[in-house]
Amino acid sequence: MSTQQSSIQSESVGVSRSRGPADVDSTSASAPHVAVLIVTWNRERMVSNVLDALSRQEYPLERLDVVVIDNASTDGTTEFLIKRWRPERVVANDTDRAHEPAFEVERPANGTPNAGGFGSLTLIRNAHNHGGCGGFNTGFAYVAEHLDRAASPEFVWLVDDDIDLPTDALAELTRVAATDERIGLVGSRTKHIDQRQVTIESTIYFNPDAGVMNDHPEPGHRLFESHEAWVREVGGPKGEHELSGTREVDVVSACSMLARWSAVRDVGFWDKRFFIYCDDADWCLRFAQAGHKVVINLDAVVYHTPWHHKLTPARLYYAQRNSIWMVQKIMPAGRVKRSVGKLLNAILLSSINAAMHRRMFHAELMRRAALDVVTDTGGKLKDDGGPTPEPIDEALKRLADGRSRTRIIQLCRAGHFLPWAAAMRARAAEIGLAIEWIEAVPNTISEEPTAEDRTRRIVYSGRLRSRLRRQVEFVFRPPRAAVVFDQFNDFPLIRGRYNLHVDGRDLGSARVERDGLVVRTLFLARWVWAWVRCVAFSARVRPFRGKDRYG
């Protein structure tokens, strides 16, 4: 590490040393006692791989108490883990509220060591899926009620069930935590699990005005100057840059997060309302509010799938809802009304935008997100409001409905949608459907149709006038359906009875959704009611303070 980089990091955190051999003696009984929490759901092979990576850590394994929380898996995860890893204890947790655990030991320790060589291995079987938030809260409660009484851990390490870990991951995390007792949380630098030379996440800062997290702090942030100087030195927080040392940040990811247990007792557990998304970020901000430092050790690496590869409308609902609750906690009374009102307005605008662009169930989810903030409705969505997925063949047959000719327009907002659209047309021809296909593409897409592809193409620009003019013909002769890929579309088709939603991760299935004037009118009535509730809430909102350790 250069002298300049070292000085920058010293200014930010007070911790700066270049990477070297792990400071933990593999035979030392003085190594910190760590409770490891892993939440899983229907990922028996993945979570087993994580346990395997834990068993290879360059750290005294006898100092690890590993707790796997199975969120009511239906794929045999519990049985597989019992057979493969021989946990000393299997604990049932028959409760529908993660913040009210009901632990009952099904199989107590019988003296047989677990297969990983850990100090202990406990498997908790949740009777219900409590999400990542409730799963980790289950783990915290178990540590507090059982491990804390026997031999209080110095740290608790949160680990996702779909990661891979280098052998020095834990040693690096505990090394940095030991340098300063004011450090409450230490996070890992995330690299792409399939492109392991690429950093996909390192420094994370929260912008409360926009309710979003960014790689760089906003101007005026207390760490802005030191971060900008560091970026000039190393080249950037992502990509293939050489990154080392420690940085103070706002947020670290729970895919690999080490928490000082004494600070956890001070701050509390995760907000019981969240279910998934933003729960770890909220925890980090609460740690900072309580006076504990949040840092990332750039030498502590974890391999993970990029978060946006998992994004769905339902997950976006959680992110939008929970981000406002985060803001409500950290904003002072003088600013919280304006900030919450601004964010609620942004969600409602995105909702109405989705409704005008053939994404009705997405629009409804965003409306519900805003309304659920106002009514303090947390936890898991009962459903995402969308139609049930069905095989693409069946969906196309249903839309064709035995007609001699059916018009379907494919809304290809991005270039990579074009081959998906072509594959859909080819499949319709294979099963003998007579469909008149139309492609709508923006003028930013340069790919030209092949000579063999005679599909009619409509090209529009980003101006609203252009998009409206290109669909005049559909007012008088509307298509029967519009195809929307990955909930991404900016062509405001006015008429058309159905929407066909296709997820790029599963091109063999689709969701058929009703649309049209009646559907949109009813939605607009619900949207106006939500807007009224949000305006009233924004006028009286106050900073949120949790009443117990769960939030």
PyMOL commands that set and color helices and strands:
alter all, ss='L'
color gray80, all
select helices_A, chain A and resi 3-12+44-55+61-63+77-85+131-151+169-177+224-234+261-267+279-289+307-310+313-330+333-355+360-375+392-400+417-430+464-469+472-476+517-540
alter helices_A, ss='H'
color red, helices_A
select strands_A, chain A and resi 34-40+64-70+89-93+103-107+120-126+155-159+183-192+199-201+205-207+212-214+246-248+256-260+293-304+390-391+406-411+435-442+456-460+481-485+498-503+506-514
alter strands_A, ss='S'
color yellow, strands_A
deselect
rebuild
show_as cartoon
